[in-house]
Amino acid sequence: DQVCPSMTFQQRLYAFAICFCISVAISITSVFSVAQLIGGRPGPFAVKYTLGNVLSLLSTGFILGPKRQIKNMSHPTRAASALVYIGAMVATLVSAVGLQNALLVLVSVIVQFAAM
């Protein structure tokens, strides 16, 4: 159930902290791409923002393990928001990279934030 069974709990905490800090840094750097989003190039902002959220989500895997994390996310009280969150991340990337539609990216990011 653990991501890295040979790691001690302290090592998994360090891995979590490093992964989470990287995710926060990437999310913060997405702010510097807002001008590109407004200018009609939503890709850089959307990819950075969503990658930051994905890494943040994955960082908890070092502590919980993927099986337990999926079990927690699929709990009846969390399942709807988890599906909306993941769906909004996919929609953000599709809107930015595939459709290159800044308005859809903005709506998808707001939905991501609300579902988080």
N, C-alpha and C positions, 0 to 999 in steps of 0.2 A: 504494500500500500504506500510505502514511502518512495519518493522520487529517487533518492540515493541511499539505499539501505546501509551502505558501509560508512556513511557519514554519522558523526555524533550529533546529538541535539544542538550543541553549541555551534558546530560547523553548519548545520542546517539553518540556524538563526542568522549566522553571518551571510550565508548564501541568500536567504530571504532579504536581509537588509541591503545587500549589494544590488540584487535584482530590483528591489523596490526603489532604491535611490536612483538607479538608472532610469526606471520608468518615470519617476517624478521629473528628472532632468530632461528627458525627451518630451514629456508633456509641457514643461515650462518653455522649452525651445520652440514648441509649436506656436506659442504666442507671437514669436518674431516672424511667423509666416502669415499672420492675419492679413497683412497688407496684400500679400499675393492672393489670398482668398477673396478679398474685396475686389481686387483687380481682375478677377476672373480665372485665376490659376489656383484652384482649390487643392490640388494634389499634395504639395508639400505640407500644408497645414493638416489636412485630413490624415495623411499617412503618419505623421509624427504624433498627432493627438491619439489616434487609434492604437498605434504601436505602444505608446506609453500606457494606455489602458490594458492592452493585452499583457504586457510585461508585468503590470501590477497584479493582474489576475493570476498570472502564472507564478508570481513570487510566493504566493501563499501555498503553492504546491510543495515547496520545500518544507513547510511546517506540517500541513495537513496530509499531504499526499494526494494524488489526482483522484483516486477512488472516493476518498472521503469528501473532497471538495465538490465533486460532481454530485455525490449523495446530498450534501448540504444545499447545493444550488437547486437540486430537483425537489427539495422539500416543498410540500404544498403551499407553505406561506411565502416561499421565495421563487418558485418555479416561473411564475408569470413575469416577474421583474427580471429574472436571469435570462429568460428567452428574449424579452424586449431589449435588454442590454446587449446581448450577443447579436441579435438581429440588427440593432442600430449600428453596431460596429461594422457589420458586413455592409449595411446600407451606406454608411459613410464612405467606405472604400470604393464601393461600386459607383456611388454618386461622384466621387472625386476622380477616380482613375478611368472608369468606363464612360460615364456620362459627362464628366467635367462640368457639373452643374453646381455652382457655388451655393445657391439657395437650398438645394437638397442636402448639401453637405452641412450647412448651418442647422437645418432642421434635424438632421440625423445626430449631430453633435449635441444639440439640446436634449434630444431623447436619450442619448447615452448618459448624459449628466444626470438627468432626472431619474433614470432607471438605476443608476449607480447608488 
